[in-house]
């Protein structure tokens, strides 16, 4: 096709679908948080963002990519950016005059407004903000951000391809509010804004636009493939527009691929890591399309088998009009570069590829497609050598670990009857009705961060570091005593991250030094690399928990991370089924629970916030996953006596699809996110006959808002309509690590006061 009467859009052969944006040294995190704190001006924040974009685009160009994604950058989240572009932010932020402050208020709330709900981005560890769509929501194009980034790129001579969340995915992932029908029913209302956007992009000199439609690899909404076909037939029918690339990723688009191919769009991106080569060959209409083939894994960190990837590309070459090589999805999900890691042994380094290394793999494959394998002989030889060492490295095959797993029986995943357990535990613990607690972590103070930095630099030794962390534990225990909480935690000052902390103590894992990835907003994590068989050499938490327990007569929870979450929040080996890796981790956690119990710890919390996160995107694949995920959790928690109370915690996901599995975990107490979703999860639990104790979060810790006592009382009153008082616990939504001390103290004081008021009403 032509755009505005011009010649057909320039062909490209080498690209990626998106890029990291937080900065290789987390520059954006610091700038945004500085803006929130009033230390960084909007002008200075914009300069940091512009510099990061320029650096990223330059790196892609230097690697040899001939089409570069722009508008992949975000101050917080791409779904929030799309809501802002469509002028569809919630009405409660409309009174905030400054656009940037209005944007951040929707993201994280402020003293006066609550933020948008947050949940997982498909089956990744990235979280997105869920747009709210009511019958009164109107869509108006606000293209300033997109156009500004295009202008910056063009000013630098960058072959810019703007990336926009497509209309089908935007509405499929949005949330209906105020009694509205599912947002997907508003597709006719949102499309005019996309038509207008296409016209603006032509004026901006754009040749290609990428619309991201990952919802098409799911069964999220019935009839989505056919709807997508109709939508893109209309978008392709616009007379004045750039060439359109529809990007699907995280799985196989199934029938949606044919539906898209029969429209007038010029290109379709397919994930050939998670998807199927056969599906491409089965769609004859792709013979006149550009197919962007995602053969380099954009969301895991293993080096690509270049020979295998080239074979994949060769197998579809005859089925498509033109071929471009790409990552399977955005590299948002992997760290920036291996160059920042100097503690890797030669074998492990050879197995890995972060974002920078993936760009070079994409370029090498594109060259090999065009000029033959010999044109990139060095890259292919290096790939083969690295793969060969994975076959022979002893760390990947521990006979003792594998023998232990083979001996598992049903008795290893079973405890006594739940109601009887709970009665024994309450009698032993002596807790009041509506017991109050927190999830685990307390604010990571500047003193904690300084001590950790001093230890890394060798300025203090392990003994001094431990002394300082014990002082922090003592302060947190004393604070909880003063506030009046019933079940205490030690605050986790010694832990850098709830997964990395354990990975650093388990054989089979490697913890990076600078492998930061964005989890949401300015929250960054360093997912450890699970590369070998897992075992626990020594106890990991016992000394810390028993020290905290020695400071108080109240029960202190032992705090552990569950096997599914450790798996989900790590980069996982790709040479064995996930279920095997999960069970290996489960045995390590089981050994820790047994040691905690022996040390006199009466409550042990094994967190599984990622249970929903790993849920497969297709309905047919979900039962098998939930079966092994539940088995792994129960394997990790069934080694203790019935009198030991097992807690778990889940947060920030749409729980409806896994509600049966939550019940099947058979934890004595389940604390669960509920503040942003207004206790909706309790009705879901009741529908599946959930009868264990539950602690629905009564306030949202991802917002700086301090909830009033009355607000928390209202939440508890709503919870008591769904849950018997004997089974109801009172807690925040999640850990308090990212919050400030003052707001935590005020919020928890209000929470305890609200619980006391509700107890008096019960009496």
N, C-alpha and C positions, 0 to 999 in steps of 0.2 A: 504494500500500500504506500501511499505518499502522505506526507504531512504538510498541509497547507500548500499543496501543489508542488512540493519539493520532491527531489529524488528519494528513493527508498532509504530507510534508516541504515546507517553504517553497520556492517556486520562486526561482531566481536567474537573472540574465541577463548578469552581467559578472564575469569572474574571470580568474585566471591559474593555471597548473598548479603553480607553485612559484616560489621566489625565491632571489636570491643570499643568502649567509649569512656571508661572510668579513668583511663590514663595508665601508662606502664608503672608509674609510682603513685597511683591513686590521686593524681593531681586534681581531677574533677571533684572527687569526694571532699578533699580539703577546701576547695574553693566554694562549693555549694554549702557545706556546713559553716564556713566562714561567713557566707552571705546570710544564712539563717541567724547567726550569732551577732550580726551587725559589724563584723570585722572586715568584710569584703564588700566593695560596692558592686552594683549591677554592671557597671562598665568594666571593672576588673574581672568579674566573673565571666563576662562575655569574651574578654581577651583570652582567658585560660581556655575556654571552650574552642575559640577559633584556632588557637595554637595546636590544641589536640587534634582537631579535624585536619589541619594542614599536615601535621606529622604523619597521621594515619594515611592520608591520600598519597603523600609522597612515598611512603614505604610501599604501598600497593603498586604505584607506578614504577618504582625502582625494581620491584620483583618481576615486572613484565606484564602486569595485568592491563588489558586494553579497554576495559569498561569498569568504572570504579563506583561503588555504591556511595551515595551521599544521602543526607537525612536519615542515616542509620544512627546518628548521634542523638542523644537525649539528655536533658538535665535530670530526668527521673525515670521515665518509662515511655515506650513507644505507643502503647495503647492510650495512655494519658495524652500524649502528643496528638494522637488522632482525634480524641474527643475535643481537645482544644482547637484543632484545625477545623473541626465541624461545628464549633461553637456549641458543644453539647456537654459542657461541664455542669455539675449539679447546680440548681438554682440557689442553693444556700451559700455559694461563694460569689454570687453575682454582685453583691454589694462591695466587693473588694476592688478598688479602682485600678491598682497596678496589675497589669497582666501577669507578670512573673509571680507576684505574691498570690494572686488568685490561683495560678497554676499550682504552686506549692501548697496552698491551703487545701486544694482538692486532693493532693497527694498525701499529706500528713496531718491535715487539720490544723487548727489553732485554738486559742482560748474560747472562741465563739462557735466554731463549726466543726463538725465531725468529718473525717476524710472518707474517700471512697473505699469500698471493700477491696482487699487484696487477696489474690489467690495464685496458684502455680500456673506457669506458662507451659501448657501441655504436660509432658512428662519430664521436664527439666527442673533444675533447681533455681531457675529464675522465677520471680514473682511479678505479676502485672496488676495494675489497678483496674478494677472492673467498672466500666462506664455504666451509668444509671440512665435508663431510657423510660420515660413516662409518656402518656398520651399527649402531654403538653410540650414535650421536647421538640424544638424546631432545629433544623440543620441549616447552617449558613456557613459558607466557606470563609475561613480565615487562613490564607495561604502564606502569611508573612514568613514564618519559620522556614518552610520548604524553599521559598524563593530566595531567602537570604543565604541559605547554604549553597544553593545552586550558583548564585552570583559569586560567592566566595570561591567555589571550585573553579568556575569558568575564569575568574580573575587569575587563578594559578595555572591555567592551561590544563585542567583536569578533565578527562572524558567522563563527565558526571552522569550517573544514572540514579535519579531520586528513587528512594525506597519508601513506599507508603503501605500501611496496613490496609488491605483490601476491604471493600464494603461488606462482603459476605462474612469474613472472619470478624470484623469489628462488631457487627450486630450479633453474630452467633455467640460471641464471648461476653457480650454486654448483659446487664441485668435489668429485668423489668421491675419498675417500682410504681407505687401508688395504684396498684390494680391493673396495670397495663398488660397487654398480651406480650408474648415473647418478642423481643426487639427485632428478630428477623422479619417480622411482619411489616416493619417500617422500611423495607428495602426500597420501595418506590419513592419514599420521602428523602432518603439519603443520597440517591443516585444523582440528582441534579447538582449537588455540591461536587461530586466526582467529575461530572461533565464539565463544569466550570473550571475545575482544577486542570483538566487536560488542556483547555484553551490557554490558561496561564502558562503552562509548561511549554507550549509551542512558542509563546512570546518570549520566554526565557531562554530559548535556544536549545531545549532538551530534545534529544533524538530518541531516547528510550526511557520509559518509566517502569519501575518494578512494583507490582501490587502483590503483597504477601498474603497468601491464602492458606496457611497451615491448617485451618479448620477442615479443609477438604480431605485430610488424611484421618479424620475421626468419624464417629457415628453420632456426633453431638446433636445434630438436628436432622430429623427425617426429611428426605428429599433434597438435601444440600447439594449433591452433584448436579441435579437437574436445575436447581435454582442458580447455581454458579454458571452453568451454561447459558441460561437466559440473561443473566446479569452481564456477562462478558460479551455476549452477542450485541447487547445494547451499547456497551462501552466501545467495542470495536467499530460500531456503526457511526460513531461520532466522526464528522467529516474533517475536523481540524484537531489533530491530536498527534502526540508522539507514537512511536511503536510501543506496544504493550507487552511486557513480560509478566506472566502470572507465575509466582513462585510458590510451590508446595514443598513442604519439608517435614521431617520427623516421622515419615512413614510413606506408605504407598497410597496414592490418591484413588486407586481403584477405578470405578466407573467415572469419576470426575475427570480423569485424564482424557477420556474420549469426548466427554461433554465439552471440555475446554478446547480440544483440538478441532472440534467442528465449528468453533466460532472464528471470527476474523482476527483474533489476537495473533501477533507475530511470533511470540515465544512463550515457552513453558519451561519452568525449572522443576526438575524431579530429583528426589533424594534416592540415589542408587546405593547408599549405604544401608538405610533402613527399608528401602523399597525394592521393587522387583524389576529386573531387566526385561523379563518377559512381558510386563505390562506395556512397555514402550513398543516392543515389536508387534503387539496386538492391536495397535491403533494406527491404521493406515493413513489417517489424516495428518499424522506428524511428518509425513513426507514433504510437506511444504512449510514446515515450521522450523524456527530455531529452537533446539532443545538444549537447555543448560543442564549438563549432566553433573550431579553432585556425587562425585566418586571419592572425594577427600572428606573424611569425617570431620564435620565442623563442631562437634560437641564432645568429642573424646580426644585424648592426647597421644594416641598411639601413632607411630609412623605408618604411613600408607604403604601397603604392598604395591609398589608401582607396577610390577608385572601383572598382577591381578587386575588393578585398576585400568591399565591399558587394554587388557583383554575385554573388560566390560565396555570400554569406549568403542573398541573395534566391533563388538557384537551388535551395537545399535547404530553404527555409522551408516549402514545401508538403509536404515528405517526412518531417517530424519532428513529434513531439508538441509539444515546446517547444524553444526555441533559446537558448543562452547563447553569448556571444562571449568568446574567450580567446586567449591565446598558444598557439602550436603545441606548446610544451613548457615546462618550467621556464625562467625567466630566469636560472637559475644560470649559464648559459653566456655571458652578456653582462655588460659593466660596469654599474655602478650608474646613472650619470647623465652627460649631456653637460655639465651645469653646471660640472663640474670641469675642462673643457677650454677653455683660452683662446687656443690657437695655431691654431685651425681657420680656414681662409678661409671666406667666406660660402657659397660653393657646396658645399664639402665638409660643412660643418655642416648645411646644408639636406638633404643626402642621408641623414643618420644618425639613428638612434633607439636609445638604450641602454635599460636596464630602465625607468627612470622615464618616458621618452618613450613606451615601448611601453604602459605602463599607461594613459596618456592616449589612445593610439590605440585600445586596446580599449574604453575608455569611450565615445569618440566614435562608434565603429562601433555599439556597443550602443544609444546614443541614436538614431543614424540608422535603425537597424532598427525601433525603436519609434515614433519621431516623424517620420521622413523625413529625407532628406539635408539639407534646408535648415536643420534644427535644429542642424547642425554645419557650416554653410557655411564658416566661417573655417578650420576644420581641413582640409576638403576642398580649399579654394583653395590653402592652403599646401602640401599634398601635391602638387597638380598643378604648382605653380611649381617645386618642388624637382626633380621628375622631368624637367621640361622642360630644366633646366640640365644634367642628365646626358647628354642627347642631343647637346648642342652643345659640351661642354667638350673642348678639344683634347688634354688629358692622357690621355683615354681612347682615343685613336686616333693612334698614332705610326706613320707609313708605313714608316720605316726598320726598326722592330722587326718589323712584320708581313711585310715583304719578306724579311727574313732567315729567318724561320720557313718561309716558302713555298719556300725554296731547299734545305731539309734533304733529304739523301739517306741511304741505308743506310750509306754510308761514314762519315757523321758520328756514328754510334752503334756503331761496331765497332772493337775493338782486336785485337791478335794473339792467337794461341792461348794459353790461360791457363797451362798447365803450362810452356810455354817462357818466358812472361813471368816466372813466379815464379822459375825457375832463374836468369835474368839478374839479377833483383832481389836474390836472396839473395847471389849472387856479388859484386854491386856493394856491397851494404850490409854484408856481413861479419858477419851476425848469428849468435848461437849457437843450438842447438836450444832450443825452448820460449822464444822471446824474450819478455821482459816489457815491458809498457807500461801506460799508463793511457788513459782514453777522451778526455780533453781538458781539462776544467776542474779547477782546484784550489780549495780553500776561499776564499771571498770574505771576507777578513779585515776587521776593523773599520777598519783603515787604508785599505783600498780603498773601503769605503762612505763613509768620511769625506771622502776625496778627491773622490769622485763628487758628494757633496752640496755640497762647497765649489765645485766647478766650476759646478754648477747655480745656486748663489747668487751667482756672480761673484766669489767670494773668492780664487780662483786662476784663472790663464789656462790656455789649452790647452797651452802649453809646459810649465808646471809640472805639470799633470796628467799629461802624457806622461812627464815625468821620474820622477814617483812610480810610474807603472805599469811603467816600465822597471826600476825598482828591485825591484818585485814579481816581474817576470819573472826577473830575475837570481837572486833568492832561491829561486824555484821550480826553476829549472834546477840550482842548486847542491844543493838538497835531493834532487832526483832522482839526481844524480851520487852523492851520499852514500849513498842507499838502495841504489843499484846497478842501477837500471832500465836496460834496453838501448836502448829507443826513447823519447825524451823528448817532452814537449809544453811549450808556453810558459805554460800555466796559465790563459790567458784573463782576466787581471785587468781588462783594458780593456773587457770585454764585459758588458753588463747582462743579456743573455739571448741564447741561441743563435740565435733568430730575429730579435728586435727589433734586435740589433746590425747585422745585414745590411740589414734593412728601412730603417733610418735612413740607409743609404748608397746605396740603390737608388731610382731614379726610379720613380714609380708607387705608392709606399707612403707612408703617414702613420703615425708612431708617436705614440700617445697619451701624455699626461702622467700620467693617473690611471685609465686604463682597465683596472683590475685584474680578473682573473677567477681562480677557483680551479681549479687543475689536479689536486691531490689534497691532502688533509690541510691543512697550513698552507702548502703550496707555491702561490704565486700568480704569474701571468704577465700581461703586458700585450700581448695579441696585436695586432700592427700591422694596419692597414687597407690592404688591397690594392684600390685604387680605379681605377688606370689602367694603361697599358702599361708594361712593366718594362724598364729598361736600367741598366747599370752605368756611371756616369760616369767613375770612376777606380778603381784597385786599392784593395781594402778591407783586406787582411791582410798583404800582402807585407812591409811594413816591420817589423811585429811579429815575424813568423816568422824573417826573416833576422837580426834583432837577437838573438833567442834562439839561432839556429844559430851565431852568432859567439861565443857563450859556451862552446861545448862541441864536442868532436870526435865525439860520438855524434849519430846522426840525430835531427832534430827534425821532428815531423809538422806539416805545414800543416793547419789545422783549419777546415773549412767546413761549412755546413749545406746539405743537399740540397734540391732543388726541391720534392719532395713534402712534406717536413716544413715548409718555409717556407710552403707553401700550406696545409697542415693546421693549422698553429698561427697562422694569420692569419685575420682576417675577410676573406673573399674576395669580389671583385666578382661580382655575380649576373647580369651582362648578357652573358656569354660562357661557353663550356664550360670546365670546370676544366682540361681537357687543354691548351687554348691558354694559359691562365695558367701552367701548369706548365712548358711549353716556353719561354715567355718568361723565366721565372726560371732555367731550365736554361742558357740561353745566357749569362746574367749570371755564373753559377757557372763555366761552362766558361771564360769569359774570365779568371776569377781563377785557375783551375788552371793555365792556360797561363802566366800571369805568374809564378806561384809556381815552376813548373818552370824558367822562364828565369832566375829568381833563384837557382837551385841547390838547391831543395828536392826531396829524393828520395822523400819519402813524403807523400802528401796524403790526408787523411781527409775524406770527404764523408758526413756523418751522415744517415741516413734512419730515425730511430726511429719515425716516424709512418706508415711504409709500410702496416702493418696497419690503422691507425686510420681511413683513408679508405675502406677496403673496403666496398662497398655491402652493405646488410643482406639483400638477396635474392640467392639463388644465380645467378639468370639475369643479373644485372647485373655480376657480379664479373669475368668474363674481360675485358671491355672496359676496366674500370678498371685491372686489373693490366697490360694491354698498354700503356696510355699512361703509367702510373707507371714501368714499367721503361724505356720509351723516354726519358722525361724524365731519369731518372738516368744512363742511358748517354750521352745527349746532353751532360750536364754533365761527364762523366768521360772521354770518348773523344778529347779534344783533345790529350792528353799522350802521350809516347813509351811504348813497352812497358817500358822500363827504369825508369820512374817507377812506384812502387808505390802503388796506389789502395786505401785502406781505406774501409770503411763501418761504421756502428754502428746496431744496432737494439735496442730495449729495451721491456720491460713491455707485452707483448701476447701473445695466444695466436697463435703463429706457424704452426700447422698449416695453416691455410687459405691462407697466402701463401708456403709453403715453396718452391714451384716458382719463384715470382717472386724470392725471395731469391737463389736460384741463378742466375736469369736476369740479375740485376744485373751479374754477372760482375766484382765487385770482387775484387781480388787477395787481400784479407784482410777477413773479416767478423767483427767483434766483436759479441756478441749476449748478451742477458740469459739467464742459465741457473742462477743460484744458488738462487732460490726454487723453480724448477721442476726442480731436481736433474738438470741436464744432459739433460733429456728432448728438447730441441730437436735434439741431435746425431743421435739416431736418425731424427728426421724428415728432417734434411738428407741423411743417408745414403740414405734411401729414394728420394730424387729424384736420386741420383747426383751430389751436390755434391762437387766435387773440389778446390776452391780452399782457401786457408788460412782458418782459423777461430779466433777467440778467445772461447770460451764464458766468461762471467763466473764467476769463482771465489769472489767474495763479494758480498754484497748491500749496496750503498752507501746504501739508503734506510732502513737500520736503524742505530742507534748501536752495535750489537754489533761488537766487534773479533774477527775470526775467528782461531783459533789456527793455527799452522803445520800441525799434523796434519790439521785440518779441510780446509785448502786442498789438502794432499797427497792426501787422499781424493777431492776433487773432480777433481784432475788425473788421478789413477789411473782414475777413471770415464771421464774424457774420452779418455784414451789407449786405452781399449777400443773407442772409436768412431772415433777420428781418428788417422791416422798422425802420429808425432812430428814429422815434417818439416813438417806443415801446421798444427801446434798452437801458438797464441799464448797467453800468460798475462796476464790483465787483470781488473780489477773489472767489475761489471755495467754501470756507467754513470759519468758524470762525478762529480767530488768537490766540486762547488761548495757544496753544502748541508751538508757535514760540517765537523767541527772539525779543527784542525791535528794535535792530539795523536793522535786516533783514526786519522787518515789515515796519519800516519807509522808508527804501530804496525802498522796493517793492511798497508800496502805493504811494510814490512820483513818481515813474516811471509810475504807473497806471494812476494817475491824469494827468501827462504830456502827456501820450499817448491819453487819452480821449480828451484833449484840442487840440492836433494835428488833431485828426479825426473830431472834431467839425469845425475846420478851413477849412478842406477839404470839409465838407458838405456845408459850406457857399459858 
